[in-house]
Amino acid sequence: MSEEAEEAPEEVSEEGDAAEEEAKEPPEDPEVTALKESIAELEATLADKKSKLQYELEKCEEYSKSGYARKVADMENMKRVRSNIASTSRSSATAAVLKDFLPMYDKLNTLKETHAENEYGKKYSELNLQATFATLGVTDFEVAPGDNVNNFRMKVLESEVNADFAKDTILSMVAPGLELDGNVIRPAMVVSSLGAEGEEAAEKEAEEEPAE
């Protein structure tokens, strides 16, 4: 009885070892492993080649006829942009300097008109800045009745009640302005509208009402 009991654990142990061996996967064939590694290397190489091919295609496009034309167009656009910036800056600086000459500009024009008929005036008639301003590109600009008042380009000399024109629109132009490439040297002198009389009164009442 005791011998049978001793043999039983040995049989159980042998069966367990067999089950473990069956559960373990058989080792992979070295040739299969080598094949998988080769495939992985080929895939990596293929991806690298595709990347290089795309790069070369882009370079070909860049240096092809169409790519060259595009580059030339881009360079021309950049030149125009730089030229416009430089021109605008130059015009702005020139306009700022010319503003300082407006008192002399007006003084010479007044003298020319006052002494236009006498010998003195005829002798010095060329002493005016109008020709110089015109040579530099300064031009007159005008505004029309009904236009909205623009404080950057216009100076309101007076305002009148007028039912035919909305508030803050131009009734008439007193004198044209001066500009250089859009840079205002002297604003246009205008008379503006206050709108209808009732409109002005209503606005005053609204301003005088205390805030609730």
C-alpha positions in Angstrom: 0.0 0.0 0.0 2.8 2.4 0.8 4.7 1.6 -2.4 1.6 2.5 -4.5 1.3 5.8 -2.6 4.9 6.7 -3.3 4.6 6.0 -7.1 1.5 8.2 -7.5 3.2 11.6 -7.0 5.9 10.6 -9.5 3.2 9.9 -12.1 1.5 13.2 -11.5 4.8 15.1 -11.8 5.6 13.5 -15.1 2.1 14.3 -16.5 2.6 18.0 -15.4 6.0 18.3 -17.2 4.5 16.8 -20.4 1.6 19.4 -20.2 4.1 22.2 -19.8 6.2 21.1 -22.8 3.0 20.8 -24.9 2.0 24.4 -23.8 5.3 25.9 -24.9 5.5 26.9 -28.6 8.1 25.2 -30.7 11.1 27.4 -31.5 10.8 29.4 -34.7 12.7 28.2 -37.7 15.9 30.3 -38.0 15.2 30.7 -41.7 11.8 32.2 -41.0 13.3 34.6 -38.5 15.9 35.7 -41.0 13.2 36.1 -43.6 11.2 38.4 -41.3 14.2 40.5 -40.6 15.0 40.8 -44.3 11.4 41.9 -45.0 11.5 44.6 -42.2 14.8 45.9 -43.6 13.4 46.0 -47.1 10.3 47.9 -45.9 12.5 50.5 -44.2 14.7 50.8 -47.3 11.6 51.2 -49.5 10.2 54.0 -47.2 13.6 55.8 -47.3 13.7 55.5 -51.1 10.2 56.9 -51.5 11.1 59.9 -49.3 14.2 60.6 -51.4 12.3 60.1 -54.6 9.7 62.7 -53.4 12.4 65.1 -52.5 14.1 64.7 -55.9 10.7 65.2 -57.7 10.2 68.4 -55.8 13.7 69.6 -56.7 13.0 68.7 -60.4 9.8 70.7 -60.3 11.6 73.6 -58.6 14.3 73.8 -61.3 12.0 72.9 -64.2 10.7 75.5 -66.6 7.5 76.0 -64.7 9.3 76.0 -61.4 11.8 78.6 -62.8 8.9 80.7 -64.0 7.2 80.6 -60.6 10.5 81.6 -58.9 10.9 84.6 -61.3 7.3 85.6 -60.6 7.8 85.4 -56.9 11.0 87.5 -57.2 9.1 90.1 -59.3 6.3 90.3 -56.8 8.8 90.8 -54.0 10.5 93.6 -55.9 7.2 95.3 -56.5 6.3 95.0 -52.8 9.6 96.5 -51.8 9.4 99.2 -54.4 5.9 100.1 -53.2 7.0 100.2 -49.6 10.0 102.4 -50.4 7.9 104.7 -52.7 5.2 105.1 -50.0 7.8 105.8 -47.3 9.5 108.3 -49.6 6.2 110.0 -50.5 5.2 110.2 -46.8 8.5 111.8 -45.9 8.4 114.3 -48.8 4.8 115.2 -47.9 5.8 115.8 -44.3 8.6 118.2 -45.4 6.3 120.0 -47.9 3.8 120.8 -45.1 6.5 123.0 -43.5 6.7 125.1 -46.7 2.9 125.8 -46.9 3.2 129.2 -45.1 5.8 130.3 -47.7 3.8 128.7 -50.5 0.7 130.9 -49.5 2.8 134.0 -49.0 4.4 133.8 -52.4 1.0 133.2 -54.0 -0.5 136.2 -52.2 2.4 138.4 -53.4 2.0 137.2 -56.9 -1.7 138.0 -57.0 -1.2 141.4 -55.3 1.6 142.6 -57.6 0.8 140.7 -60.8 0.2 143.9 -62.8 3.2 146.1 -61.6 6.8 146.0 -62.7 8.0 144.5 -59.4 5.5 141.7 -59.5 6.3 140.8 -63.1 10.0 140.7 -62.4 9.6 138.3 -59.5 6.6 136.3 -60.8 8.7 133.2 -61.0 9.3 133.2 -57.3 6.5 130.7 -56.4 6.4 127.2 -55.1 3.6 126.0 -57.2 5.9 124.8 -60.0 8.2 123.2 -57.5 5.3 121.4 -55.8 4.0 120.2 -59.2 7.5 118.9 -60.2 7.6 116.8 -57.0 4.2 115.3 -57.9 1.9 117.3 -55.7 -1.6 117.6 -57.1 -4.9 119.2 -56.1 -7.8 117.0 -54.9 -11.4 118.0 -54.6 -14.4 116.8 -52.7 -18.1 116.8 -53.7 -21.3 117.9 -52.0 -22.9 114.9 -50.3 -19.6 113.2 -49.5 -19.1 112.2 -45.9 -16.7 114.4 -43.9 -13.3 112.8 -43.6 -11.2 114.6 -40.9 -8.0 113.3 -42.4 -8.6 114.8 -45.8 -10.9 117.7 -45.0 -11.1 120.7 -42.7 -14.6 121.9 -41.8 -14.6 125.8 -41.7 -18.3 126.0 -40.7 -21.4 123.9 -40.4 -25.0 124.8 -41.4 -28.4 123.3 -40.8 -29.6 121.8 -44.0 -32.5 119.4 -44.5 -31.3 118.2 -47.9 -28.0 116.8 -46.6 -27.5 114.4 -43.8 -25.4 115.4 -40.8 -21.6 115.3 -41.3 -21.8 115.5 -45.0 -20.3 118.2 -47.3 -22.5 121.1 -48.4 -19.8 122.8 -50.4 -16.0 122.9 -51.0 -14.3 126.2 -50.2 -10.9 125.3 -51.5 -9.3 122.1 -52.9 -6.7 120.2 -50.9 -3.1 119.2 -51.8 -1.7 115.7 -51.8 1.3 113.6 -52.8 0.5 110.0 -53.7 -2.4 110.0 -51.3 -0.5 111.7 -48.5 -2.4 114.9 -47.6 -0.3 118.0 -47.5 -3.2 120.4 -47.0 -6.8 119.2 -46.4 -9.7 120.5 -48.5 -11.6 123.3 -46.9 -15.4 122.5 -46.7 -18.7 123.6 -45.3 -20.5 120.7 -43.6 -24.2 120.0 -42.9 -25.7 119.7 -39.4 -28.7 117.9 -40.9 -32.3 119.1 -40.4 -33.1 121.6 -37.7 -35.3 119.1 -35.9 -32.6 116.5 -36.0 -30.1 118.8 -34.3 -32.6 119.8 -31.6 -33.5 116.1 -30.9 -29.8 115.3 -30.5 -29.3 118.2 -28.1 -32.3 117.1 -26.0 -30.9 113.6 -25.9 -27.6 114.9 -24.6 -29.2 117.1 -22.0 -31.4 114.3 -20.6 -29.9 112.9 -17.3 -28.8 109.3 -17.4 -31.1 107.0 -15.5 
